[in-house]
Amino acid sequence: MGSLEYLTADMIKAPHAFTTRQGGVSEGVFASLNIAMHRGDAPDNVEKNYAILADTLDFDVNNLVLTRQTHSDIVRVVTKSDAHGLDHHSYPECDALITNDAGCALIVFTADCTPILLWDSVNGAVGAVHAGWRGTAADIAGKTVLAMREQFGCDPHNIRAAIGPNIGACCFETDSDVPDLIRTQFGEEVEDFIIPSAEKIGKFHVDLKAVNAHALRRAGVENIEISDACTMCAPDRFWSHRITGAARGSQGAVIVCKGEKTNE
């Protein structure tokens, strides 16, 4: 077992992590910090990987709420009572979670899609978002901020956001359907984040981090940290579905609600 490697955001003071492949006990194509059940990894190894993560971030794995992701724009409001194990298949469909329940931990899974973590610096509420290109085009980032405001009284100006490793614009080549849906949601304001391919007619490169950052700002969030890591450029560090297909594990983004108010 190697050292656990993960990324954090300076502005988010709640315990959190964007995990990498490194620091777990899984082997083969799942080496080593795979946190997804039902991809073919031994369940015991996945449980041990969660134990390593929980010990590092100091949360109770029994209070961890998972997502059954379907590239939707569904945001669930949860508490510790919604935690019932490490099999994401047993959870309701959603692609974002929010909570203000102290001790509750949230996780989303990625392997090229965009992970986003949210923390209210005043009331301590947190959120975790999985934004694939469909979720990005559906403004799941902005809808999660809206849900935190409606459910917990969060002022978006108090929310600190972190956008983690995903497939960068350097590698995310698409047909016209992706930019067309993103334009439908956000209009010409995101045109700078859609770059026609210089080599292939009808192909585009889309900067999903920048689009999601725009969505957060449109929702009132001003303080945003953005990772420059590309999952496809660094397959030894991150899992990339575009490189390996289904023969892979998953990394994730986790955040723990501490509940207390914070003076910055």
Secondary structure, 3 states (H helix, E strand, C coil): CCCCCEECCCCCCCCEEEECCCCCCCCHHHCCCCCCCCCCCCHHHHHHHHHHHHHHHCCCHHHEECCECCCCCCEEECCHHHCCCCCHHHCCECCEEEECCCCCEEEEEECCCEEEEEEECCCCCEEEEEECHHHHHCCHHHHHHHHHHHHHCCCHHHEEEEECCECCCCCCEECCHHHHHHHHHHHHHHHHHEEECCCCCCCEEECHHHHHHHHHHHCCCCEEEECCCECCCCCCCCCCHHHHCCCCCCEEEEEECCCCCCCC
